[in-house]
Amino acid sequence: MFRHLHTRGHDGQSFIDQRSAKIDAELTRRLEEMSTCTPDTSIDEDAVYLEVVPEVKGRVYGLGSQGCHRSISLGGSKLISGTSVWTS
């Protein structure tokens, strides 16, 4: 969903800004790295997203109004309740 929302014309290739391109590249890198290291383990893509993206003024970057007050802390990790960042 991040890639879809942060590209021109929702083409999945032409990012709206350099920040979005960098975040997408880091997300892709980390997810590929995790799937290579632990291929039989389920990867929590939302947790990876929250590790990669910055918070801006108390909101999770890239989630729009969904990022406002939607995160909770649990054992030092932030989790998002509701819809996955990765679903389309």
MDAnalysis code that builds the backbone (N, CA, C; Angstrom):
import MDAnalysis as mda
import numpy as np

u = mda.Universe.empty(264, n_residues=88, atom_resindex=np.repeat(np.arange(88), 3), trajectory=True)
u.add_TopologyAttr("name", ["N", "CA", "C"] * 88)
u.add_TopologyAttr("resid", np.arange(1, 89))
u.add_TopologyAttr("resname", ["MET", "PHE", "ARG", "HIS", "LEU", "HIS", "THR", "ARG", "GLY", "HIS", "ASP", "GLY", "GLN", "SER", "PHE", "ILE", "ASP", "GLN", "ARG", "SER", "ALA", "LYS", "ILE", "ASP", "ALA", "GLU", "LEU", "THR", "ARG", "ARG", "LEU", "GLU", "GLU", "MET", "SER", "THR", "CYS", "THR", "PRO", "ASP", "THR", "SER", "ILE", "ASP", "GLU", "ASP", "ALA", "VAL", "TYR", "LEU", "GLU", "VAL", "VAL", "PRO", "GLU", "VAL", "LYS", "GLY", "ARG", "VAL", "TYR", "GLY", "LEU", "GLY", "SER", "GLN", "GLY", "CYS", "HIS", "ARG", "SER", "ILE", "SER", "LEU", "GLY", "GLY", "SER", "LYS", "LEU", "ILE", "SER", "GLY", "THR", "SER", "VAL", "TRP", "THR", "SER"])
u.atoms.positions = np.array([
    [0.818, -1.177, 0.000],
    [0.000, 0.000, 0.000],
    [0.876, 1.260, 0.000],
    [1.988, 1.255, 0.735],
    [2.874, 2.423, 0.777],
    [3.323, 2.796, -0.632],
    [3.792, 1.824, -1.372],
    [4.273, 2.083, -2.735],
    [3.144, 2.622, -3.616],
    [1.975, 2.052, -3.487],
    [0.831, 2.490, -4.294],
    [0.477, 3.950, -3.987],
    [0.458, 4.306, -2.715],
    [0.050, 5.651, -2.321],
    [1.121, 6.712, -2.541],
    [2.377, 6.309, -2.627],
    [3.461, 7.289, -2.711],
    [4.146, 7.331, -4.079],
    [3.423, 6.885, -5.100],
    [3.943, 7.000, -6.463],
    [2.967, 7.802, -7.310],
    [3.513, 8.473, -8.302],
    [2.684, 9.281, -9.207],
    [1.778, 8.375, -10.026],
    [0.522, 8.733, -10.056],
    [-0.434, 7.936, -10.812],
    [-0.591, 6.531, -10.251],
    [-0.117, 6.314, -9.053],
    [-0.162, 4.994, -8.390],
    [0.430, 3.905, -9.274],
    [1.524, 4.261, -9.982],
    [2.143, 3.310, -10.906],
    [3.122, 2.350, -10.233],
    [3.449, 2.607, -8.953],
    [4.359, 1.720, -8.239],
    [5.817, 1.919, -8.600],
    [6.147, 2.963, -9.389],
    [7.524, 3.164, -9.824],
    [8.015, 4.598, -9.649],
    [7.204, 5.586, -9.974],
    [7.614, 6.994, -9.945],
    [7.224, 7.618, -8.612],
    [8.145, 7.609, -7.652],
    [7.827, 8.096, -6.314],
    [7.604, 9.598, -6.305],
    [6.714, 10.050, -5.412],
    [6.358, 11.459, -5.338],
    [7.488, 12.317, -4.785],
    [8.388, 11.715, -4.016],
    [9.537, 12.456, -3.500],
    [10.657, 11.480, -3.129],
    [11.820, 12.040, -2.878],
    [12.998, 11.231, -2.561],
    [12.817, 10.475, -1.245],
    [12.151, 11.103, -0.291],
    [11.918, 10.477, 1.009],
    [11.151, 9.165, 0.841],
    [10.096, 9.194, 0.053],
    [9.289, 7.993, -0.179],
    [10.097, 6.907, -0.884],
    [10.922, 7.295, -1.826],
    [11.767, 6.333, -2.539],
    [12.744, 5.665, -1.584],
    [13.348, 6.459, -0.688],
    [14.303, 5.907, 0.281],
    [13.619, 4.949, 1.256],
    [12.444, 5.323, 1.720],
    [11.701, 4.457, 2.646],
    [11.326, 3.152, 1.959],
    [10.840, 3.235, 0.732],
    [10.471, 2.028, -0.004],
    [11.680, 1.115, -0.217],
    [12.807, 1.703, -0.564],
    [14.022, 0.906, -0.780],
    [14.454, 0.207, 0.506],
    [14.387, 0.915, 1.620],
    [14.772, 0.316, 2.899],
    [13.784, -0.763, 3.329],
    [12.498, -0.535, 3.127],
    [11.492, -1.550, 3.443],
    [11.730, -2.815, 2.620],
    [11.943, -2.632, 1.333],
    [12.183, -3.770, 0.447],
    [13.436, -4.531, 0.871],
    [14.503, -3.790, 1.167],
    [15.762, -4.415, 1.589],
    [15.579, -5.235, 2.858],
    [14.938, -4.645, 3.854],
    [14.760, -5.350, 5.129],
    [13.863, -6.565, 5.000],
    [12.779, -6.440, 4.234],
    [11.883, -7.579, 4.063],
    [12.564, -8.715, 3.312],
    [13.342, -8.383, 2.282],
    [14.077, -9.413, 1.550],
    [15.121, -10.070, 2.447],
    [15.807, -9.265, 3.238],
    [16.819, -9.782, 4.166],
    [16.190, -10.731, 5.185],
    [15.051, -10.334, 5.730],
    [14.379, -11.176, 6.719],
    [13.865, -12.470, 6.113],
    [13.331, -12.401, 4.902],
    [12.803, -13.613, 4.276],
    [13.923, -14.570, 3.880],
    [15.106, -14.036, 3.595],
    [16.257, -14.872, 3.270],
    [16.811, -15.547, 4.520],
    [16.886, -14.788, 5.596],
    [17.455, -15.319, 6.847],
    [16.530, -16.326, 7.516],
    [15.245, -16.090, 7.465],
    [14.278, -16.974, 8.113],
    [13.130, -17.275, 7.152],
    [13.379, -18.112, 6.128],
    [12.368, -18.343, 5.084],
    [11.085, -19.013, 5.574],
    [11.145, -19.785, 6.657],
    [9.962, -20.504, 7.126],
    [9.199, -19.744, 8.204],
    [9.671, -18.556, 8.539],
    [9.050, -17.765, 9.592],
    [8.206, -16.653, 8.995],
    [7.056, -16.442, 9.584],
    [6.176, -15.353, 9.147],
    [6.791, -14.014, 9.550],
    [6.754, -13.047, 8.647],
    [7.340, -11.730, 8.895],
    [6.217, -10.742, 9.186],
    [6.366, -10.017, 10.283],
    [5.395, -8.984, 10.637],
    [5.757, -7.719, 9.868],
    [5.145, -7.543, 8.707],
    [5.484, -6.424, 7.827],
    [5.150, -5.073, 8.448],
    [4.104, -5.019, 9.253],
    [3.759, -3.764, 9.918],
    [4.850, -3.359, 10.903],
    [5.403, -4.319, 11.641],
    [6.471, -4.018, 12.591],
    [7.716, -3.524, 11.852],
    [8.030, -4.125, 10.717],
    [9.171, -3.681, 9.911],
    [8.923, -2.263, 9.413],
    [7.721, -1.987, 8.962],
    [7.372, -0.642, 8.491],
    [7.604, 0.384, 9.601],
    [7.144, 0.066, 10.799],
    [7.290, 1.000, 11.916],
    [8.742, 1.191, 12.338],
    [9.580, 0.193, 12.094],
    [11.013, 0.336, 12.383],
    [11.683, 1.266, 11.372],
    [11.215, 1.238, 10.138],
    [11.866, 1.966, 9.051],
    [11.406, 3.414, 8.952],
    [10.107, 3.656, 9.037],
    [9.596, 5.008, 8.791],
    [9.743, 5.901, 10.020],
    [9.964, 7.179, 9.779],
    [10.065, 8.111, 10.900],
    [8.682, 8.544, 11.383],
    [8.630, 8.956, 12.634],
    [7.422, 9.596, 13.124],
    [7.582, 11.090, 12.901],
    [6.539, 11.717, 12.428],
    [6.541, 13.155, 12.186],
    [5.437, 13.770, 13.033],
    [5.824, 14.590, 13.980],
    [4.863, 15.257, 14.877],
    [3.925, 14.256, 15.536],
    [4.476, 13.146, 15.998],
    [3.687, 12.146, 16.697],
    [2.848, 11.249, 15.811],
    [3.041, 11.352, 14.509],
    [2.285, 10.521, 13.567],
    [3.240, 9.635, 12.787],
    [2.743, 8.495, 12.371],
    [3.551, 7.581, 11.579],
    [3.535, 8.067, 10.138],
    [4.713, 8.371, 9.578],
    [4.828, 8.875, 8.209],
    [4.224, 7.889, 7.219],
    [3.459, 8.419, 6.286],
    [2.939, 7.602, 5.197],
    [1.570, 7.016, 5.433],
    [1.007, 7.195, 6.624],
    [-0.298, 6.615, 6.899],
    [-1.417, 7.638, 6.916],
    [-1.099, 8.887, 6.678],
    [-2.127, 9.925, 6.683],
    [-2.844, 9.978, 8.014],
    [-4.150, 10.139, 7.976],
    [-4.924, 10.238, 9.220],
    [-4.913, 8.928, 9.999],
    [-4.615, 7.819, 9.337],
    [-4.545, 6.527, 10.027],
    [-3.353, 6.457, 10.976],
    [-2.341, 7.278, 10.734],
    [-1.146, 7.257, 11.562],
    [-1.254, 8.082, 12.822],
    [-2.337, 8.817, 12.959],
    [-2.534, 9.676, 14.122],
    [-3.128, 8.870, 15.270],
    [-2.364, 8.730, 16.324],
    [-2.822, 8.053, 17.537],
    [-3.270, 6.626, 17.282],
    [-2.701, 5.968, 16.290],
    [-3.078, 4.594, 15.979],
    [-2.028, 3.595, 16.444],
    [-0.909, 4.097, 16.962],
    [0.129, 3.158, 17.373],
    [0.089, 2.957, 18.880],
    [0.461, 1.764, 19.306],
    [0.566, 1.452, 20.721],
    [1.915, 0.819, 20.957],
    [2.386, 0.872, 22.173],
    [3.653, 0.237, 22.502],
    [3.372, -1.050, 23.262],
    [4.136, -2.075, 22.943],
    [3.999, -3.348, 23.610],
    [5.384, -3.958, 23.714],
    [5.919, -4.019, 24.886],
    [7.238, -4.600, 25.083],
    [8.325, -3.887, 24.308],
    [8.215, -2.576, 24.172],
    [9.231, -1.814, 23.456],
    [9.003, -1.733, 21.960],
    [8.052, -2.501, 21.425],
    [7.763, -2.473, 19.992],
    [6.457, -1.736, 19.761],
    [6.421, -0.956, 18.702],
    [5.184, -0.268, 18.342],
    [4.385, -1.163, 17.411],
    [3.097, -1.190, 17.625],
    [2.216, -1.972, 16.770],
    [1.085, -1.076, 16.280],
    [0.589, -1.340, 15.100],
    [-0.552, -0.587, 14.570],
    [-1.774, -1.462, 14.689],
    [-2.837, -0.879, 15.215],
    [-4.093, -1.614, 15.231],
    [-4.839, -1.307, 13.940],
    [-5.625, -2.227, 13.484],
    [-6.424, -1.987, 12.278],
    [-5.791, -2.544, 11.035],
    [-5.989, -1.867, 9.933],
    [-5.577, -2.335, 8.609],
    [-4.074, -2.379, 8.454],
    [-3.574, -3.397, 7.803],
    [-2.158, -3.529, 7.529],
    [-1.696, -2.466, 6.537],
    [-0.478, -2.023, 6.718],
    [0.133, -1.063, 5.803],
    [0.321, -1.691, 4.432],
    [0.430, -2.988, 4.381],
    [0.802, -3.684, 3.150],
    [-0.380, -4.149, 2.323],
    [-1.597, -4.070, 2.849],
    [-2.741, -4.514, 2.049],
    [-3.134, -3.442, 1.059],
    [-3.716, -3.832, -0.044],
    [-4.115, -2.838, -1.042],
    [-5.600, -2.620, -1.061],
])
